[in-house]
Amino acid sequence: MLGRPLSTSSRWIQHSVAGPSRLPLTRPPLSCRHASSFDPISWLSRTLSPSTFGKTDESEAKEDEKEIIPEKPTESSNIFATDPVKEEPQAPLSASRTSRTRPTVPLKPRQVQVSNIPVPFHKETTMPFVISHRKLNKLGRQIAGKPIDYAILQMQFSEKRAGSKIKDLLTSAKQKAVQRRKMDSPTLVVAEAWVNKRATRSKKMVAQGRGHRGVRVKRSATMTVVLKEGKTVEQQKANERKRKLSRIVSAAVTREDKPLRNPAPMWTW
């Protein structure tokens, strides 16, 4: 009899707590609206700092505290402050480099044998005359590098209007080189020949149709030649013949120790 009312009472308690929604019997969450007194930084410092936990004797703990000697504070109160480092005096850059490298040996000046005898030459220039510098430059390329007699012969039979003036220039330059510079006439060569522009001589108006007009400009130019001693025509011909003979390579009775030039394809052998 006693057990029945207890069962009914316990059943009544369960139903009264659960309710019609059949919610599980759990503890309701506590309110967290108030500020927490837990500080993670202080907890971390207490956890990692050496403590006297586990010391059986208080005297041992006091001895450990005495052994910890605080560091001497610096001038600034910053926790990241460090002692100033004394800078050592550095040697000059030139001294440090010379100490690392090998001792330099003074170089002797290179002796170049220069002959005191100047190379004789003669330069001659024409007077400015009306001609285009492009037309005159063609004559300069024609006589450059030629023997003086051959250049005079070319200008003598040239069909250009300026040919006669260039011929007179070469003739006078040859005479002055032989008389003044004491140069050998058969070996004279036109070593250089160039053309320079000169001032514009005149501008002339040219009438054109329908009320138009144009300007005709007369240009002027000069030619300069330099005569030097070189090889005669006979020497040049002999050197050319020697060069052509050296290029001849044939499979004769006596083989020549020279490489083949322009070999034929193998399938034609």
ROROSE-698264 format. One record per residue: residue in one letter; y, x, z of N, C-alpha, C in turn. Coordinates in steps of 0.02 Angstrom, whole numbers, plus 50000, padded with zeros to 5 digits. Layout:
BEGIN
KEMI, resn, npy, npx, npz, capy, capx, capz, cpy, cpx, cpz
KEMI, a, Y, X, Z, Y, X, Z, Y, X, Z
...
//
This chain:
BEGIN
KEMI, resn, npy, npx, npz, capy, capx, capz, cpy, cpx, cpz
KEMI, m, 49940, 50042, 50000, 50000, 50000, 50000, 50062, 50043, 50000
KEMI, l, 50055, 50097, 50032, 50115, 50140, 50035, 50129, 50174, 49968
KEMI, g, 50075, 50186, 49932, 50087, 50221, 49868, 50118, 50178, 49815
KEMI, r, 50109, 50115, 49817, 50136, 50071, 49764, 50211, 50067, 49765
KEMI, p, 50240, 50053, 49822, 50314, 50052, 49820, 50345, 50118, 49801
KEMI, l, 50309, 50174, 49818, 50338, 50238, 49799, 50338, 50246, 49723
KEMI, s, 50283, 50224, 49692, 50281, 50229, 49619, 50333, 50186, 49586
KEMI, t, 50341, 50126, 49614, 50392, 50082, 49585, 50461, 50111, 49596
KEMI, s, 50471, 50140, 49654, 50537, 50169, 49668, 50551, 50228, 49622
KEMI, s, 50499, 50269, 49610, 50510, 50326, 49565, 50521, 50304, 49494
KEMI, r, 50486, 50252, 49473, 50496, 50226, 49405, 50566, 50197, 49399
KEMI, w, 50587, 50166, 49451, 50654, 50136, 49449, 50708, 50190, 49444
KEMI, i, 50695, 50244, 49476, 50744, 50300, 49475, 50748, 50329, 49405
KEMI, q, 50690, 50339, 49372, 50691, 50367, 49305, 50726, 50321, 49256
KEMI, h, 50713, 50257, 49258, 50745, 50211, 49212, 50819, 50204, 49225
KEMI, s, 50836, 50206, 49288, 50908, 50200, 49304, 50947, 50261, 49279
KEMI, v, 50914, 50319, 49279, 50950, 50379, 49256, 50950, 50383, 49180
KEMI, a, 50892, 50370, 49148, 50888, 50377, 49075, 50930, 50325, 49039
KEMI, g, 50926, 50262, 49060, 50965, 50211, 49027, 50932, 50186, 48964
KEMI, p, 50963, 50140, 48932, 50933, 50111, 48871, 50933, 50159, 48812
KEMI, s, 50977, 50211, 48812, 50980, 50257, 48756, 50925, 50309, 48756
KEMI, r, 50885, 50312, 48809, 50830, 50359, 48814, 50854, 50432, 48808
KEMI, l, 50911, 50447, 48838, 50936, 50516, 48837, 50894, 50560, 48881
KEMI, p, 50884, 50622, 48862, 50844, 50666, 48905, 50881, 50681, 48969
KEMI, l, 50842, 50692, 49020, 50870, 50705, 49085, 50892, 50778, 49088
KEMI, t, 50954, 50793, 49071, 50982, 50861, 49071, 51044, 50863, 49112
KEMI, r, 51063, 50924, 49128, 51123, 50934, 49169, 51184, 50931, 49125
KEMI, p, 51234, 50891, 49141, 51294, 50887, 49098, 51331, 50954, 49098
KEMI, p, 51362, 50973, 49041, 51398, 51037, 49038, 51460, 51036, 49082
KEMI, l, 51473, 51095, 49110, 51532, 51102, 49152, 51594, 51110, 49110
KEMI, s, 51649, 51090, 49136, 51713, 51096, 49101, 51736, 51168, 49102
KEMI, c, 51760, 51196, 49044, 51784, 51265, 49038, 51857, 51267, 49020
KEMI, r, 51895, 51218, 49040, 51966, 51216, 49022, 52007, 51265, 49063
KEMI, h, 51981, 51285, 49124, 52020, 51330, 49166, 52014, 51402, 49139
KEMI, a, 52063, 51446, 49157, 52063, 51516, 49136, 52008, 51554, 49170
KEMI, s, 51973, 51597, 49132, 51918, 51636, 49160, 51946, 51699, 49192
KEMI, s, 51916, 51717, 49247, 51935, 51778, 49283, 51896, 51839, 49260
KEMI, f, 51851, 51829, 49210, 51809, 51885, 49186, 51850, 51928, 49137
KEMI, d, 51854, 51992, 49152, 51890, 52040, 49110, 51839, 52088, 49080
KEMI, p, 51828, 52088, 49013, 51777, 52133, 48985, 51794, 52207, 48991
KEMI, i, 51859, 52224, 48991, 51879, 52294, 48996, 51862, 52321, 49065
KEMI, s, 51879, 52282, 49117, 51863, 52304, 49185, 51788, 52308, 49197
KEMI, w, 51752, 52261, 49168, 51679, 52263, 49176, 51649, 52325, 49142
KEMI, l, 51677, 52342, 49083, 51652, 52401, 49048, 51667, 52465, 49086
KEMI, s, 51727, 52468, 49118, 51745, 52527, 49156, 51702, 52534, 49219
KEMI, r, 51687, 52477, 49252, 51644, 52480, 49312, 51573, 52499, 49294
KEMI, t, 51551, 52476, 49235, 51482, 52489, 49216, 51471, 52562, 49197
KEMI, l, 51518, 52590, 49158, 51510, 52658, 49132, 51534, 52712, 49179
KEMI, s, 51576, 52695, 49229, 51601, 52746, 49274, 51548, 52765, 49325
KEMI, p, 51545, 52829, 49344, 51496, 52850, 49395, 51509, 52816, 49463
KEMI, s, 51460, 52788, 49492, 51466, 52752, 49556, 51418, 52783, 49606
KEMI, t, 51427, 52762, 49667, 51385, 52786, 49723, 51330, 52737, 49740
KEMI, f, 51311, 52695, 49690, 51258, 52646, 49703, 51191, 52682, 49711
KEMI, g, 51157, 52664, 49762, 51092, 52694, 49774, 51095, 52752, 49823
KEMI, k, 51153, 52770, 49847, 51158, 52824, 49895, 51135, 52799, 49964
KEMI, t, 51092, 52833, 49991, 51066, 52814, 50057, 51113, 52834, 50112
KEMI, d, 51147, 52886, 50100, 51191, 52912, 50153, 51262, 52908, 50130
KEMI, e, 51307, 52886, 50172, 51378, 52881, 50154, 51410, 52950, 50148
KEMI, s, 51383, 52999, 50183, 51410, 53067, 50180, 51400, 53098, 50111
KEMI, e, 51342, 53082, 50080, 51330, 53108, 50012, 51380, 53078, 49962
KEMI, a, 51394, 53015, 49970, 51443, 52983, 49926, 51512, 53014, 49933
KEMI, k, 51531, 53030, 49995, 51596, 53060, 50005, 51599, 53131, 49975
KEMI, e, 51543, 53168, 49980, 51541, 53235, 49951, 51549, 53232, 49875
KEMI, d, 51517, 53182, 49843, 51524, 53175, 49771, 51595, 53159, 49751
KEMI, e, 51629, 53118, 49792, 51699, 53101, 49776, 51744, 53163, 49783
KEMI, k, 51727, 53207, 49832, 51767, 53267, 49840, 51756, 53316, 49783
KEMI, e, 51695, 53318, 49755, 51681, 53364, 49700, 51721, 53348, 49638
KEMI, i, 51736, 53285, 49626, 51774, 53264, 49566, 51847, 53283, 49577
KEMI, i, 51870, 53334, 49542, 51939, 53358, 49549, 51980, 53329, 49492
KEMI, p, 52032, 53294, 49506, 52072, 53265, 49450, 52107, 53320, 49411
KEMI, e, 52114, 53307, 49345, 52147, 53355, 49301, 52222, 53356, 49314
KEMI, k, 52251, 53412, 49299, 52323, 53419, 49309, 52360, 53376, 49260
KEMI, p, 52403, 53333, 49283, 52439, 53289, 49235, 52487, 53330, 49192
KEMI, t, 52494, 53308, 49131, 52540, 53340, 49084, 52610, 53311, 49093
KEMI, e, 52655, 53336, 49052, 52724, 53314, 49057, 52731, 53240, 49040
KEMI, s, 52696, 53218, 48989, 52699, 53147, 48969, 52644, 53109, 49004
KEMI, s, 52655, 53046, 49016, 52606, 53003, 49048, 52558, 52971, 48999
KEMI, n, 52558, 52991, 48937, 52514, 52961, 48887, 52443, 52986, 48898
KEMI, i, 52395, 52941, 48892, 52325, 52960, 48903, 52298, 53003, 48847
KEMI, f, 52331, 53001, 48789, 52308, 53041, 48732, 52345, 53107, 48726
KEMI, a, 52385, 53124, 48776, 52424, 53186, 48773, 52378, 53246, 48782
KEMI, t, 52392, 53300, 48747, 52353, 53361, 48751, 52400, 53419, 48765
KEMI, d, 52371, 53473, 48787, 52411, 53533, 48802, 52436, 53563, 48737
KEMI, p, 52497, 53587, 48737, 52524, 53617, 48675, 52486, 53681, 48658
KEMI, v, 52472, 53690, 48594, 52436, 53749, 48570, 52486, 53802, 48548
KEMI, k, 52476, 53861, 48572, 52521, 53916, 48555, 52506, 53940, 48484
KEMI, e, 52556, 53941, 48443, 52548, 53963, 48374, 52554, 54038, 48370
KEMI, e, 52505, 54068, 48337, 52505, 54140, 48329, 52551, 54159, 48271
KEMI, p, 52587, 54213, 48278, 52632, 54234, 48222, 52591, 54254, 48161
KEMI, q, 52606, 54224, 48104, 52571, 54238, 48042, 52603, 54297, 48006
KEMI, a, 52561, 54337, 47975, 52586, 54393, 47936, 52616, 54368, 47871
KEMI, p, 52661, 54404, 47842, 52689, 54382, 47777, 52635, 54376, 47725
KEMI, l, 52649, 54334, 47674, 52599, 54319, 47623, 52581, 54381, 47583
KEMI, s, 52630, 54422, 47568, 52615, 54482, 47529, 52570, 54530, 47567
KEMI, a, 52583, 54536, 47633, 52542, 54582, 47673, 52471, 54557, 47679
KEMI, s, 52462, 54490, 47689, 52394, 54463, 47695, 52355, 54471, 47630
KEMI, r, 52389, 54462, 47574, 52354, 54469, 47511, 52333, 54542, 47498
KEMI, t, 52377, 54587, 47515, 52361, 54657, 47503, 52305, 54681, 47549
KEMI, s, 52301, 54651, 47610, 52248, 54671, 47655, 52180, 54647, 47632
KEMI, r, 52178, 54589, 47599, 52114, 54563, 47576, 52091, 54597, 47512
KEMI, t, 52137, 54610, 47468, 52119, 54639, 47403, 52113, 54715, 47409
KEMI, r, 52087, 54743, 47356, 52079, 54816, 47354, 52147, 54850, 47344
KEMI, p, 52152, 54911, 47365, 52216, 54946, 47355, 52232, 54953, 47281
KEMI, t, 52292, 54936, 47264, 52313, 54937, 47194, 52325, 55009, 47171
KEMI, v, 52302, 55022, 47112, 52311, 55089, 47083, 52365, 55084, 47029
KEMI, p, 52416, 55124, 47032, 52469, 55119, 46981, 52441, 55134, 46912
KEMI, l, 52455, 55088, 46866, 52431, 55095, 46797, 52476, 55143, 46759
KEMI, k, 52444, 55184, 46721, 52481, 55231, 46681, 52508, 55196, 46619
KEMI, p, 52569, 55208, 46601, 52595, 55175, 46540, 52557, 55197, 46478
KEMI, r, 52542, 55147, 46437, 52504, 55162, 46376, 52547, 55201, 46327
KEMI, q, 52521, 55256, 46306, 52558, 55300, 46261, 52545, 55278, 46189
KEMI, v, 52596, 55255, 46157, 52592, 55233, 46087, 52629, 55284, 46045
KEMI, q, 52593, 55309, 45998, 52623, 55359, 45954, 52666, 55324, 45901
KEMI, v, 52730, 55334, 45908, 52777, 55304, 45861, 52811, 55360, 45823
KEMI, s, 52807, 55355, 45759, 52838, 55407, 45718, 52913, 55397, 45717
KEMI, n, 52948, 55452, 45724, 53021, 55449, 45723, 53049, 55441, 45653
KEMI, i, 53007, 55449, 45603, 53031, 55444, 45534, 53033, 55370, 45514
KEMI, p, 53091, 55342, 45502, 53095, 55271, 45483, 53068, 55260, 45413
KEMI, v, 53040, 55201, 45403, 53015, 55184, 45336, 53074, 55168, 45292
KEMI, p, 53082, 55205, 45237, 53141, 55192, 45193, 53134, 55125, 45156
KEMI, f, 53189, 55090, 45153, 53192, 55028, 45114, 53264, 55016, 45092
KEMI, h, 53271, 54973, 45045, 53338, 54956, 45020, 53342, 54880, 45010
KEMI, k, 53396, 54851, 45035, 53406, 54778, 45030, 53467, 54764, 44987
KEMI, e, 53461, 54716, 44943, 53515, 54698, 44897, 53519, 54622, 44893
KEMI, t, 53581, 54596, 44888, 53593, 54524, 44886, 53640, 54508, 44830
KEMI, t, 53628, 54452, 44797, 53673, 54430, 44742, 53734, 54395, 44771
KEMI, m, 53783, 54385, 44729, 53841, 54345, 44748, 53822, 54271, 44743
KEMI, p, 53853, 54228, 44782, 53837, 54156, 44778, 53855, 54129, 44708
KEMI, f, 53809, 54093, 44678, 53823, 54061, 44613, 53792, 53991, 44614
KEMI, v, 53817, 53950, 44569, 53798, 53879, 44568, 53727, 53872, 44543
KEMI, i, 53682, 53853, 44587, 53612, 53840, 44571, 53580, 53807, 44632
KEMI, s, 53529, 53770, 44619, 53491, 53739, 44673, 53447, 53791, 44706
KEMI, h, 53443, 53788, 44772, 53401, 53837, 44808, 53327, 53827, 44792
KEMI, r, 53308, 53766, 44773, 53238, 53754, 44755, 53220, 53788, 44689
KEMI, k, 53265, 53785, 44640, 53252, 53817, 44576, 53252, 53893, 44583
KEMI, l, 53298, 53919, 44625, 53302, 53991, 44633, 53242, 54019, 44672
KEMI, n, 53214, 53978, 44716, 53157, 54001, 44756, 53095, 54012, 44713
KEMI, k, 53090, 53976, 44658, 53033, 53986, 44613, 53034, 54055, 44581
KEMI, l, 53094, 54079, 44564, 53100, 54147, 44537, 53085, 54199, 44591
KEMI, g, 53104, 54184, 44653, 53089, 54231, 44707, 53014, 54239, 44718
KEMI, r, 52977, 54183, 44714, 52904, 54187, 44721, 52872, 54224, 44662
KEMI, q, 52905, 54223, 44605, 52877, 54255, 44545, 52880, 54331, 44550
KEMI, i, 52931, 54358, 44582, 52940, 54431, 44584, 52919, 54462, 44650
KEMI, a, 52904, 54421, 44701, 52887, 54449, 44766, 52820, 54485, 44763
KEMI, g, 52817, 54546, 44789, 52755, 54585, 44790, 52740, 54622, 44726
KEMI, k, 52783, 54618, 44676, 52770, 54651, 44612, 52806, 54719, 44610
KEMI, p, 52782, 54766, 44570, 52820, 54828, 44559, 52888, 54813, 44527
KEMI, i, 52935, 54856, 44540, 53004, 54843, 44518, 53009, 54838, 44442
KEMI, d, 52974, 54881, 44407, 52977, 54879, 44333, 52945, 54815, 44306
KEMI, y, 52891, 54793, 44338, 52858, 54732, 44316, 52902, 54671, 44331
KEMI, a, 52938, 54672, 44387, 52982, 54616, 44404, 53041, 54612, 44356
KEMI, i, 53068, 54670, 44337, 53123, 54670, 44288, 53099, 54644, 44221
KEMI, l, 53038, 54661, 44202, 53011, 54637, 44138, 53002, 54561, 44140
KEMI, q, 52982, 54534, 44196, 52973, 54461, 44202, 53040, 54425, 44196
KEMI, m, 53092, 54451, 44227, 53157, 54418, 44224, 53190, 54428, 44155
KEMI, q, 53171, 54480, 44119, 53200, 54491, 44053, 53177, 54437, 44004
KEMI, f, 53116, 54414, 44009, 53090, 54364, 43963, 53084, 54295, 43996
KEMI, s, 53118, 54285, 44052, 53116, 54220, 44085, 53162, 54171, 44049
KEMI, e, 53141, 54108, 44046, 53181, 54056, 44014, 53229, 54022, 44063
KEMI, k, 53229, 54042, 44125, 53274, 54013, 44174, 53345, 54039, 44165
KEMI, r, 53394, 53996, 44183, 53464, 54016, 44175, 53481, 54073, 44222
KEMI, a, 53451, 54074, 44282, 53467, 54126, 44331, 53426, 54189, 44320
KEMI, g, 53384, 54192, 44268, 53343, 54252, 44257, 53384, 54314, 44244
KEMI, s, 53438, 54307, 44206, 53480, 54366, 44190, 53513, 54394, 44252
KEMI, k, 53535, 54349, 44297, 53568, 54373, 44359, 53517, 54408, 44405
KEMI, i, 53457, 54383, 44408, 53407, 54415, 44450, 53386, 54483, 44420
KEMI, k, 53387, 54487, 44353, 53371, 54551, 44320, 53424, 54603, 44337
KEMI, d, 53488, 54584, 44335, 53541, 54631, 44354, 53535, 54651, 44427
KEMI, l, 53515, 54605, 44470, 53507, 54621, 44541, 53452, 54673, 44550
KEMI, l, 53396, 54666, 44516, 53341, 54713, 44524, 53358, 54782, 44495
KEMI, t, 53395, 54782, 44440, 53414, 54846, 44409, 53460, 54887, 44454
KEMI, s, 53511, 54853, 44482, 53558, 54889, 44527, 53523, 54910, 44591
KEMI, a, 53477, 54868, 44617, 53442, 54886, 44678, 53397, 54947, 44667
KEMI, k, 53367, 54953, 44609, 53325, 55011, 44594, 53366, 55075, 44590
KEMI, q, 53424, 55071, 44557, 53466, 55131, 44552, 53491, 55154, 44620
KEMI, k, 53514, 55107, 44662, 53539, 55125, 44728, 53484, 55153, 44773
KEMI, a, 53423, 55126, 44767, 53369, 55151, 44808, 53350, 55222, 44790
KEMI, v, 53353, 55239, 44726, 53336, 55307, 44704, 53392, 55355, 44721
KEMI, q, 53455, 55335, 44711, 53511, 55381, 44721, 53529, 55389, 44795
KEMI, r, 53533, 55333, 44832, 53556, 55337, 44901, 53499, 55350, 44951
KEMI, r, 53443, 55315, 44941, 53388, 55321, 44989, 53338, 55376, 44971
KEMI, k, 53347, 55406, 44911, 53301, 55459, 44888, 53229, 55434, 44886
KEMI, m, 53219, 55374, 44862, 53153, 55344, 44857, 53122, 55360, 44789
KEMI, d, 53055, 55357, 44786, 53019, 55373, 44725, 53020, 55312, 44679
KEMI, s, 53046, 55322, 44619, 53055, 55266, 44572, 52988, 55234, 44550
KEMI, p, 52936, 55273, 44532, 52874, 55240, 44509, 52838, 55198, 44562
KEMI, t, 52851, 55212, 44626, 52816, 55176, 44680, 52857, 55119, 44710
KEMI, l, 52915, 55104, 44682, 52957, 55051, 44710, 52924, 54983, 44698
KEMI, v, 52924, 54942, 44751, 52893, 54875, 44749, 52942, 54826, 44781
KEMI, v, 52945, 54766, 44752, 52985, 54712, 44783, 52944, 54685, 44842
KEMI, a, 52956, 54712, 44901, 52916, 54693, 44959, 52932, 54622, 44983
KEMI, e, 52996, 54603, 44981, 53017, 54537, 45005, 53069, 54509, 44958
KEMI, a, 53070, 54443, 44954, 53121, 54408, 44914, 53129, 54338, 44943
KEMI, w, 53190, 54321, 44964, 53203, 54255, 44993, 53270, 54228, 44968
KEMI, v, 53281, 54164, 44979, 53339, 54128, 44954, 53376, 54097, 45013
KEMI, n, 53442, 54098, 45011, 53485, 54067, 45062, 53532, 54017, 45029
KEMI, k, 53546, 53964, 45066, 53596, 53916, 45043, 53666, 53942, 45057
KEMI, r, 53713, 53922, 45014, 53783, 53940, 45023, 53825, 53877, 45025
KEMI, a, 53890, 53887, 45032, 53935, 53830, 45038, 53937, 53790, 44973
KEMI, t, 53951, 53726, 44981, 53958, 53682, 44923, 54021, 53699, 44884
KEMI, r, 54013, 53710, 44820, 54070, 53732, 44779, 54121, 53676, 44770
KEMI, s, 54099, 53620, 44743, 54147, 53567, 44727, 54110, 53500, 44726
KEMI, k, 54150, 53447, 44734, 54125, 53379, 44729, 54166, 53343, 44676
KEMI, k, 54133, 53312, 44630, 54167, 53280, 44574, 54145, 53207, 44571
KEMI, m, 54195, 53162, 44560, 54180, 53091, 44555, 54157, 53075, 44484
KEMI, v, 54105, 53037, 44480, 54076, 53017, 44416, 54083, 52941, 44410
KEMI, a, 54118, 52919, 44356, 54127, 52847, 44346, 54062, 52816, 44320
KEMI, q, 54047, 52756, 44346, 53987, 52720, 44326, 54006, 52649, 44305
KEMI, g, 53959, 52613, 44279, 53972, 52545, 44255, 53983, 52495, 44311
KEMI, r, 54017, 52440, 44292, 54031, 52384, 44337, 54070, 52405, 44399
KEMI, g, 54117, 52450, 44389, 54161, 52470, 44444, 54130, 52515, 44495
KEMI, h, 54070, 52542, 44482, 54038, 52588, 44530, 54058, 52659, 44514
KEMI, r, 54047, 52702, 44563, 54061, 52773, 44554, 54012, 52813, 44597
KEMI, g, 54005, 52876, 44578, 53961, 52921, 44615, 53994, 52988, 44626
KEMI, v, 53963, 53030, 44666, 53989, 53096, 44683, 53939, 53148, 44659
KEMI, r, 53962, 53194, 44618, 53920, 53248, 44593, 53937, 53311, 44633
KEMI, v, 53888, 53338, 44666, 53897, 53397, 44709, 53866, 53457, 44676
KEMI, k, 53902, 53513, 44675, 53877, 53575, 44647, 53857, 53621, 44705
KEMI, r, 53793, 53636, 44708, 53767, 53679, 44761, 53770, 53752, 44740
KEMI, s, 53767, 53796, 44789, 53766, 53868, 44775, 53713, 53900, 44820
KEMI, a, 53686, 53956, 44796, 53634, 53992, 44833, 53636, 54065, 44815
KEMI, t, 53602, 54105, 44855, 53597, 54178, 44843, 53524, 54200, 44851
KEMI, m, 53507, 54256, 44821, 53441, 54285, 44828, 53447, 54356, 44856
KEMI, t, 53402, 54373, 44901, 53400, 54439, 44932, 53331, 54470, 44919
KEMI, v, 53331, 54534, 44899, 53269, 54570, 44887, 53269, 54633, 44929
KEMI, v, 53208, 54654, 44949, 53199, 54715, 44988, 53149, 54759, 44950
KEMI, l, 53170, 54820, 44934, 53128, 54867, 44897, 53098, 54918, 44945
KEMI, k, 53033, 54931, 44938, 52998, 54981, 44978, 52952, 55021, 44933
KEMI, e, 52930, 55077, 44959, 52882, 55118, 44922, 52812, 55092, 44932
KEMI, g, 52776, 55082, 44877, 52708, 55056, 44880, 52663, 55092, 44831
KEMI, k, 52613, 55056, 44804, 52566, 55085, 44757, 52591, 55073, 44685
KEMI, t, 52576, 55121, 44644, 52594, 55113, 44574, 52546, 55064, 44540
KEMI, v, 52562, 55047, 44478, 52520, 55000, 44440, 52451, 55030, 44428
KEMI, e, 52448, 55095, 44415, 52384, 55128, 44403, 52340, 55127, 44466
KEMI, q, 52372, 55138, 44524, 52334, 55136, 44586, 52309, 55065, 44601
KEMI, q, 52349, 55016, 44588, 52327, 54947, 44599, 52268, 54929, 44553
KEMI, k, 52271, 54951, 44490, 52216, 54936, 44444, 52152, 54972, 44465
KEMI, a, 52159, 55034, 44489, 52099, 55070, 44511, 52068, 55037, 44573
KEMI, n, 52109, 55014, 44619, 52082, 54981, 44678, 52048, 54914, 44661
KEMI, e, 52077, 54878, 44613, 52047, 54815, 44592, 51980, 54827, 44558
KEMI, r, 51975, 54879, 44516, 51912, 54894, 44483, 51859, 54915, 44533
KEMI, k, 51879, 54954, 44583, 51832, 54974, 44635, 51807, 54915, 44675
KEMI, r, 51851, 54868, 44689, 51831, 54809, 44727, 51782, 54766, 44688
KEMI, k, 51793, 54758, 44623, 51747, 54718, 44582, 51679, 54751, 44574
KEMI, l, 51678, 54818, 44568, 51614, 54852, 44563, 51573, 54848, 44627
KEMI, s, 51608, 54846, 44684, 51572, 54842, 44748, 51539, 54773, 44758
KEMI, r, 51562, 54723, 44721, 51533, 54656, 44728, 51471, 54646, 44685
KEMI, i, 51459, 54692, 44638, 51401, 54685, 44594, 51338, 54705, 44632
KEMI, v, 51291, 54659, 44639, 51228, 54671, 44673, 51173, 54649, 44626
KEMI, s, 51128, 54694, 44607, 51074, 54678, 44561, 51009, 54708, 44586
KEMI, a, 50954, 54679, 44564, 50887, 54703, 44583, 50864, 54755, 44533
KEMI, a, 50894, 54814, 44534, 50876, 54867, 44487, 50819, 54909, 44516
KEMI, v, 50808, 54966, 44485, 50755, 55010, 44510, 50771, 55033, 44580
KEMI, t, 50834, 55050, 44592, 50856, 55071, 44658, 50888, 55012, 44693
KEMI, r, 50856, 54990, 44746, 50883, 54933, 44783, 50946, 54952, 44822
KEMI, e, 50994, 54908, 44823, 51055, 54920, 44861, 51050, 54885, 44928
KEMI, d, 51072, 54920, 44978, 51069, 54893, 45047, 51131, 54850, 45059
KEMI, k, 51134, 54793, 45026, 51189, 54747, 45034, 51162, 54675, 45035
KEMI, p, 51195, 54631, 45070, 51170, 54562, 45072, 51179, 54527, 45005
KEMI, l, 51136, 54478, 44992, 51140, 54440, 44931, 51200, 54392, 44935
KEMI, r, 51233, 54385, 44879, 51290, 54340, 44875, 51272, 54282, 44829
KEMI, n, 51285, 54222, 44852, 51269, 54160, 44815, 51195, 54159, 44794
KEMI, p, 51149, 54161, 44842, 51078, 54160, 44823, 51059, 54093, 44792
KEMI, a, 51012, 54095, 44745, 50988, 54034, 44712, 50941, 53996, 44758
KEMI, p, 50930, 53932, 44746, 50883, 53894, 44787, 50812, 53922, 44782
KEMI, m, 50772, 53909, 44833, 50705, 53938, 44835, 50659, 53907, 44782
KEMI, w, 50672, 53844, 44765, 50626, 53811, 44717, 50635, 53838, 44646
KEMI, t, 50688, 53878, 44634, 50697, 53908, 44568, 50669, 53978, 44563
KEMI, w, 50640, 54004, 44618, 50613, 54072, 44615, 50550, 54073, 44574
//
